[in-house]
Amino acid sequence: MRDYFTLLRDRVTLRCRSIDRIFLQAYVPKLQTVGQVCIFLRWQRRFPVPSSAAFGKIGDAYVEAIYAYAKAHNIAVVRFEKGQDKEKTARPFLEVAAREGKERVVLIGIAQEKASVWRSWKSKGQEKAAHPHMEWGRQMAYINHFYFYLWDSDWGAAFWKTNAYAPYPIWLWLNGHEWAKRQLGKARIAYEALDNGFGSCEDPAALQKICDRLGPGAVNNFFWRWLHRLPSQFSSADWKAGYVYELAFRQFEISDTYVFDRPQAGRMWFEGVIRDHLDIGRPDQVMLIFDRRLNRSAAGPFRTRVLTEGVDPTLCCYYKSSRIKQYFKEGRALRTETVICDTQDFGIGRRVCATNWNALRAVGESANRRLCDAESADALPAPDVVTFHQVTRPSNNEDGLYTPALRFGDPRVMAVLASLVGFCHLLEGFSNRQLVQHTTPLLDTPYATRQATYDLRRLKRKGLILKTPHSHRYQLTPLGRRVAVLFTKTYGRVLAPGLILLDPKLPDHLKRRNPLATAWRQLDGALDDFTNRQLLAA
């Protein structure tokens, strides 16, 4: 059990914590309400009647500006078909720009996608009026989106997506690892790339400092540099009047990468973790993705072994709209990623600023660390005998409060502890309601909220859980995880299967098939013979 725990300690040559993919949306705050839209059209752009037709004229001019920009800079324009891989289409153009090392837009793609747009219509009864009153609303519509694939000296490959319809949103895709690579190149620090990460670096400490340095300032700098280079729906006068963009988070990925000294070590780690956690930790999904197909000519018996050649294991844990993903990267590195798709899952604002950026990074790094720590803790030796006795017997805590025992083998205790080791609790802990939700399916009898309250109280007094300050949520302590894993593993893998094999009613053909059942029958027979002889002698 200690094998995969020691691999992270002894077989890792490089560890890197970094921001990975960043997906942002830029919006204009002064175009988010009906009143603001009418003021923009009537007083800023001087249209006599604020309407969709006015926005249509602005959009047509913007589309013409895009084609003129493409022609002036000799940029290819491609219309994406439905289902076409956009990144695959743009990749050759980006690779050429990377070799040249020149900042530029390499491709403009056009795709019809659904988006929310401002639309107006004549009010009821105003259809024939010379100057009708217009009503406004946001509607979903399939419209053309323009993808600007570009190469940036600071960020490498990126894309910029927008459309010609109000309120003129912009979406940005950036990669923190690619930003770090550009900074290493400028500092003349040699490194080996591992896809969008790092396989090695001559100065790991400098690499980590660079990754830690990435913040919202670099993102804002990128945005404003390219906003003034690319065609825009807004004029200089609009910007001066306050029609400027704000950036908001749409997706934020924080990664932790362990590079092993040899591929076999990484495979051993993942094989040990997956095997050990098929019933402990209960990841919401354990996916084995095969990159090979079996054709009809393949003959003979087939069997599946966890983690073989050509298998990419992935472990996923979900919390609301966010998730932790862990996988084996290019056969060399353990990559743990926390993907935050809604910042409000953690009570953090959406606007891109230093406060929100640092808060999101702290959440992601904490979640990644908790998952790796939990996996490592599950391979550690069981608690000592004294601790085991304190848990399984009634006791008084430091405050002198009496705490009932958590008896090993008690169905309710076993169900509660089995539910607590779930990886789904690593991000934000668990509540009374979630404990009921996860424990009930493991019991044959109903499990009520008041019972969960009682169990939470004794778990807390035993030091197995901690209450999160200013909330109604709890976290499993390191001791609590070790106790829960010990109870769950021992009961589920040793005691329950062993008692079944020792059942006197077990059919003979099953007894003969199992060495434990055979040995128990021999011992039971020998004890009977010994007892009978001693009683006869007496």
Residue pairs with C-beta under 8 A, 6 or more apart in sequence:
1 276
1 379
2 379
2 380
2 381
3 268
3 272
3 379
4 268
4 269
4 271
4 272
4 273
4 276
4 375
4 379
5 376
5 379
5 380
7 260
7 265
7 266
7 268
7 269
7 272
8 258
8 269
8 334
8 372
8 376
11 260
11 261
11 262
11 265
11 269
12 258
12 259
12 260
12 261
13 200
13 259
13 260
13 261
14 198
14 199
14 200
14 201
14 204
14 257
14 258
14 259
15 204
15 256
15 257
15 258
15 259
16 197
16 198
16 201
16 204
16 207
16 208
16 211
16 255
16 256
16 257
16 259
17 208
17 211
17 212
17 254
17 255
17 256
17 257
17 365
17 368
18 176
18 177
18 180
18 197
18 211
18 214
18 254
18 255
18 257
19 176
19 211
19 214
19 252
19 253
19 254
19 255
19 361
20 175
20 176
20 177
20 196
20 253
20 254
20 255
20 337
21 173
21 174
21 175
21 176
21 251
21 253
22 172
22 173
22 174
22 175
22 176
22 219
22 251
22 252
22 253
23 171
23 172
23 173
23 249
23 250
23 251
23 252
24 171
24 172
24 174
24 219
24 223
24 247
24 248
24 249
24 250
24 352
25 169
25 170
25 171
25 172
25 247
25 248
25 250
26 169
26 170
26 171
26 172
26 223
26 245
26 246
26 247
26 248
27 167
27 169
27 170
27 245
27 246
27 248
28 167
28 168
28 243
28 244
28 245
28 246
29 246
30 36
30 40
30 242
30 243
31 37
31 40
31 118
31 166
31 167
31 168
31 243
32 167
34 136
34 137
37 50
37 118
37 136
37 166
37 167
38 50
38 136
40 243
41 47
41 50
41 51
41 54
41 55
42 48
42 50
44 237
44 238
44 241
44 243
45 54
45 58
47 54
49 131
49 134
50 120
50 134
51 120
51 134
52 118
52 119
52 120
52 121
55 118
55 165
55 166
58 164
58 166
58 233
59 164
59 165
59 166
59 233
60 164
62 164
62 231
62 232
62 233
63 144
63 164
65 231
65 232
66 108
66 146
66 231
67 77
68 231
69 75
69 230
69 231
70 76
70 77
70 108
73 104
73 105
75 105
75 106
75 107
75 108
76 93
76 106
76 107
76 108
77 107
77 108
77 109
77 110
78 89
78 107
78 108
78 109
78 110
79 109
79 110
79 111
80 86
80 89
80 109
80 110
80 111
80 147
86 109
86 111
86 147
89 107
89 109
90 106
90 107
90 109
90 147
90 149
90 159
93 106
93 107
93 149
94 106
94 107
94 149
94 151
94 157
96 106
97 104
97 106
97 151
98 151
98 156
98 157
101 153
102 151
103 150
103 151
103 152
103 153
104 150
104 151
105 148
105 149
105 150
105 230
106 149
106 150
106 151
107 147
107 148
107 149
108 146
108 147
108 148
108 149
109 146
109 147
109 149
110 144
110 145
110 146
110 147
111 144
111 145
111 147
112 142
112 143
112 144
112 145
113 142
113 143
113 145
114 140
114 141
114 142
114 143
115 140
115 141
115 143
115 145
115 163
115 165
115 169
116 138
116 139
116 140
117 138
117 139
117 140
117 141
117 143
117 163
117 165
117 166
117 167
118 136
118 137
118 138
118 165
118 166
118 167
119 136
119 137
119 138
119 139
119 141
120 134
120 135
120 136
121 134
121 135
122 129
122 132
122 133
122 134
122 135
123 132
123 133
123 134
123 135
126 132
126 133
141 165
143 163
143 164
143 165
144 163
144 164
145 161
145 162
145 163
146 161
146 162
146 163
146 164
147 159
147 160
147 161
148 159
148 160
148 161
148 162
148 230
149 157
149 158
149 159
150 157
150 158
150 159
150 160
150 226
151 157
151 158
152 158
152 222
152 226
153 182
154 179
154 182
154 183
154 218
154 221
154 222
155 174
155 175
155 178
155 179
155 182
155 218
155 222
156 175
156 178
156 179
156 181
156 182
157 175
157 178
158 172
158 173
158 174
158 175
158 222
159 172
159 173
160 170
160 171
160 172
160 226
160 230
161 170
161 171
161 172
161 173
162 168
162 169
162 170
162 171
163 169
164 233
168 233
168 234
170 245
171 250
172 219
172 222
172 223
172 247
174 219
174 222
175 196
176 211
176 214
176 253
177 196
177 197
177 198
177 255
178 196
179 214
179 218
180 198
180 207
180 210
180 211
180 214
181 191
181 193
181 198
183 210
183 213
184 191
184 201
184 206
184 207
184 210
187 206
187 210
189 201
189 202
189 203
189 206
189 207
190 201
190 202
191 198
191 199
191 200
191 201
191 202
191 207
192 198
192 199
192 200
192 201
193 199
194 257
194 259
194 329
194 330
194 332
194 333
195 329
195 330
197 255
197 257
197 329
197 333
197 335
198 207
198 257
198 259
199 259
199 330
199 332
199 333
200 259
201 207
215 354
215 357
215 358
216 247
216 352
216 353
216 354
216 357
219 247
219 352
220 247
220 352
223 245
223 247
227 245
234 243
246 351
246 352
247 351
247 352
248 350
248 351
248 352
249 340
249 343
249 350
249 351
249 352
249 356
249 360
250 341
251 339
251 340
251 341
252 339
252 340
252 343
252 360
252 364
253 337
253 338
253 339
253 340
253 364
254 337
254 338
254 340
254 360
254 361
254 363
254 364
254 365
254 367
254 368
255 335
255 336
255 337
255 338
255 368
256 335
256 336
256 337
256 365
256 368
256 369
256 372
257 329
257 333
257 334
257 335
257 336
258 333
258 334
259 332
259 333
260 266
260 269
260 332
260 333
260 334
263 331
263 332
266 328
266 331
266 332
266 333
266 334
267 307
267 328
267 331
269 334
270 307
270 313
270 328
270 334
271 306
271 307
272 379
273 315
273 375
274 286
274 306
274 307
274 313
274 315
275 306
276 378
276 379
277 283
277 286
277 315
277 375
277 378
277 423
278 286
279 488
279 492
279 493
280 378
280 421
280 485
280 488
280 489
281 374
281 375
281 378
281 421
281 422
281 423
282 421
282 422
282 423
282 424
283 315
283 316
283 317
283 423
284 316
284 317
284 318
284 423
284 424
285 314
285 315
285 316
286 313
286 314
286 315
287 313
287 314
287 315
287 316
288 304
288 306
288 307
288 311
288 312
288 313
289 311
289 312
289 313
289 314
290 310
290 311
291 310
291 311
291 312
292 310
294 302
306 313
307 313
312 327
312 328
313 327
313 328
314 325
314 326
314 327
315 325
315 326
315 327
315 423
316 323
316 324
316 325
316 326
317 323
317 324
317 371
317 423
317 424
317 426
317 427
318 424
319 345
319 424
319 427
319 428
320 342
320 345
321 341
321 342
321 345
322 338
322 339
322 340
322 341
322 342
322 345
322 346
322 427
323 338
323 339
323 341
324 336
324 337
324 338
324 339
324 367
324 368
324 371
324 423
324 426
324 427
325 336
325 337
325 339
326 334
326 335
326 336
326 337
326 371
327 335
328 334
328 335
329 335
336 368
336 371
336 372
337 368
338 363
338 364
338 365
338 367
338 368
338 427
340 346
340 360
340 363
340 364
343 349
343 350
343 356
343 360
344 350
345 428
346 359
346 360
346 363
346 428
348 356
348 359
348 360
348 363
349 355
349 356
350 356
363 427
367 426
367 427
370 426
370 427
371 423
371 426
373 478
374 421
374 423
374 426
374 481
377 478
377 481
377 482
377 485
378 421
378 481
378 485
380 482
382 388
382 482
382 486
383 391
383 479
383 482
383 483
383 486
387 479
387 483
388 483
388 486
390 462
391 405
391 406
391 462
391 464
391 483
392 405
392 406
392 407
392 408
393 405
394 402
394 403
394 404
394 405
395 402
395 403
395 405
395 462
396 402
396 403
397 403
397 461
397 462
397 463
401 461
403 458
403 461
403 462
404 458
406 413
406 417
406 458
406 459
406 462
406 464
406 483
407 413
408 414
408 487
408 490
408 491
409 491
409 495
411 443
411 444
412 443
412 447
412 451
412 455
413 487
414 442
414 487
414 488
414 491
415 439
415 442
415 443
415 447
416 435
416 439
416 455
416 459
417 483
417 484
417 487
417 488
418 442
418 484
418 487
418 488
418 492
419 435
419 438
419 439
419 442
420 430
420 435
420 459
420 465
420 476
420 480
420 484
421 476
421 481
421 484
421 485
421 488
422 438
425 434
425 475
425 476
428 473
429 468
429 473
429 474
429 475
429 476
430 438
430 473
430 474
431 472
431 473
431 474
432 449
432 452
432 453
432 456
432 472
433 449
435 452
435 455
435 456
436 447
436 448
436 449
436 452
439 447
439 452
440 446
440 447
456 465
456 474
459 465
459 474
459 480
460 466
460 467
460 474
463 477
463 479
463 480
464 476
464 477
464 479
464 480
464 483
464 484
465 474
465 475
465 476
465 477
465 480
466 474
466 475
466 477
467 473
467 474
468 474
468 475
476 484
498 516
500 506
501 511
501 514
501 516
501 517
501 520
502 516
502 517
502 520
506 517
510 517
511 517
511 518
511 521
512 518
